[in-house]
Amino acid sequence: MHITVFCGSKPGLDPDFILAARRLGEQLAQRGHDLVYGGAKVGLMGAVADSVLAGGREVIGAIPKALVSKEVAHDGLTKLHVVDTMHERKAILSGEADAFIALPGGPGTMEELFEVWTWRMLGYHHKPVALLNLNGYYDPLLAMIDRMISAEFAWSDLTTSLIVANDIDDLLNRLEAAR
C-alpha cells in the first residue's frame, strides 16, 4: 500500500512524538508499505520519511514552492513533487494514497485529516483514515467530536469511519484489515 501520513514539520515538545514517527516509518517499511507525505526533511515529517527510506521502501513527497525552504524540502526521496499550491499538494497526497494516517501535528495536519475523513464520509473515496492518538495528543479533538455528536451537528456513527489507536501496531493492523 501507499500510505499518506499527515504530521508536523516540527518535532513537537514530547520526545515520544519523534520516536513514534521513526517507529511508524520502520513499521511501514517492514510491512512492505510505501510512504506519501508532505515532502519535508524536518520534524515528524522528516523522521517518518527517513525511516521508510532506511527500510528500503519508496517515499513520495509533495511540497509547494512556497514551503521548499521553510519546511526544508527533502532531497533524498524516491520522488519529490514541487507544486504551486497547497491544493496541488493535497491532490497528490490523496490521489497517491491507499490509506491515511495522522500523527501529531498542527493546523495543517488537522486540515488534511478532516478533508480526507470528510471525503470518506461523503463517499468520495473508501480509503481507511486513521489517527494515532499518541500520549493522548488527540484526546481534546476526540472530545470535540463527541460534542459534535451530542449537540446533533454530526451523525451518531461519525467515528465509525475513523480508526483511532494509541499504538502503532494496533493502528497498522486495523488499517490493513480495513483496506
C-alpha positions in Angstrom: 0.0 0.0 0.0 0.9 3.6 -0.4 0.1 5.2 2.9 -0.2 9.0 3.2 1.0 10.3 6.6 -0.1 13.7 7.8 2.1 15.1 10.6 4.0 18.1 11.8 7.0 19.7 10.1 8.1 20.4 13.7 9.2 17.7 16.1 6.9 18.8 18.9 7.8 19.1 22.6 7.3 15.5 23.6 10.2 13.3 22.5 7.8 10.4 22.1 6.4 12.1 19.0 9.6 11.9 17.0 10.3 8.4 18.3 6.8 7.3 17.1 7.3 8.9 13.7 10.6 6.9 13.3 8.9 3.8 14.5 5.9 4.2 12.2 8.3 4.6 9.3 10.2 1.5 10.3 6.9 -0.5 10.6 5.6 0.8 7.3 8.8 -0.4 5.6 8.8 -3.7 7.4 5.2 -4.4 6.4 6.0 -3.5 2.7 4.3 -0.2 2.5 5.4 3.0 0.8 5.0 6.5 2.1 3.3 9.5 0.6 3.7 12.7 2.6 4.3 16.5 2.6 7.9 16.4 1.4 9.7 18.0 4.3 13.1 16.9 5.7 12.4 18.2 9.2 10.2 17.4 12.2 7.9 14.4 12.3 7.7 14.5 8.5 11.4 14.0 8.0 11.6 11.4 10.7 8.9 9.1 9.2 10.4 9.6 5.6 13.9 8.8 6.7 12.8 5.7 8.4 10.8 4.4 5.4 13.8 5.2 3.1 16.2 3.4 5.5 13.9 0.4 5.3 14.3 0.3 1.5 10.8 1.5 0.6 9.6 4.2 -1.7 8.8 7.7 -0.4 6.9 10.2 -2.5 6.8 13.8 -1.3 4.7 16.8 -2.4 5.6 20.3 -1.3 4.5 23.7 -2.5 7.3 26.0 -3.8 6.5 28.5 -1.0 7.4 25.8 1.6 10.6 24.4 0.0 12.9 26.5 2.2 10.5 26.9 5.2 9.8 23.2 5.6 13.2 22.3 4.1 12.3 20.0 1.2 13.7 16.5 1.5 16.3 16.0 -1.3 16.7 12.2 -0.8 13.2 11.0 -1.7 12.2 8.5 -4.3 10.2 11.3 -5.9 9.5 14.9 -4.8 6.8 16.9 -6.5 7.3 20.6 -6.1 3.9 22.2 -6.8 2.5 25.7 -7.0 -0.3 25.4 -4.4 -1.5 23.6 -1.3 -4.4 22.3 -3.4 -2.0 20.6 -5.8 -0.1 19.1 -2.8 -3.2 17.7 -1.3 -4.3 16.3 -4.7 -1.1 14.3 -4.8 -1.3 13.2 -1.1 -4.8 12.0 -1.6 -4.5 10.6 -5.1 -1.4 8.5 -4.4 -2.8 7.1 -1.2 -4.4 3.8 -0.5 -4.9 4.8 3.2 -4.2 7.8 5.5 -2.7 8.2 8.9 -2.5 11.3 11.0 0.3 11.7 13.6 0.5 14.7 16.0 0.7 18.0 14.1 -0.6 21.5 13.9 -3.4 23.2 11.9 -2.2 21.8 8.5 -2.3 18.2 9.8 -5.8 18.9 11.2 -7.0 20.4 7.9 -5.6 17.5 5.9 -7.1 14.9 8.2 -10.5 16.5 8.2 -10.6 16.8 4.5 -9.8 13.2 3.7 -12.1 12.0 6.6 -15.0 14.1 5.3 -14.4 12.9 1.7 -14.6 9.3 3.1 -17.9 10.1 5.0 -19.3 11.6 1.8 -18.3 8.6 -0.3 -15.7 10.3 -2.5 -13.3 7.6 -1.6 -13.3 4.4 0.5 -9.8 4.5 1.8 -9.2 4.0 5.5 -8.4 7.0 7.6 -6.6 6.6 10.9 -5.5 8.7 13.8 -2.6 7.8 16.1 -3.6 9.2 19.5 -0.1 9.1 20.9 0.1 10.0 24.6 -3.4 11.4 24.4 -2.5 14.1 22.0 -5.8 13.9 20.2 -8.0 13.5 23.3 -9.3 17.1 23.1 -10.2 16.6 19.4 -12.0 13.3 20.2 -13.9 15.1 23.0 -14.9 17.8 20.5 -16.1 15.1 18.0 -18.2 13.6 20.8 -19.6 17.1 21.5 -20.5 17.5 17.8 -22.4 14.2 18.0 -24.2 15.1 21.3 -25.1 18.5 20.0 -26.5 16.8 16.9 -24.2 18.6 14.4 -22.9 15.2 13.4 -24.4 11.7 12.9 -24.0 9.3 15.8 -21.9 6.9 13.7 -19.4 9.7 12.8 -16.4 7.9 14.4 -17.1 4.6 12.7 -15.3 6.0 9.6 -12.2 6.9 11.6 -9.7 4.4 13.0 -8.3 5.7 16.3 -5.5 3.9 18.0 -2.9 4.7 20.8 -0.4 2.1 19.5 1.3 1.9 16.1 1.0 -1.9 15.7 -2.7 -1.7 16.5 -3.2 1.2 14.2 -1.5 -0.6 11.3 -3.2 -3.9 11.9 -6.6 -2.1 11.8 -5.7 0.0 8.8 -4.5 -3.1 6.8 -7.7 -5.0 7.8 -9.8 -2.1 6.7 -8.1 -1.9 3.3 
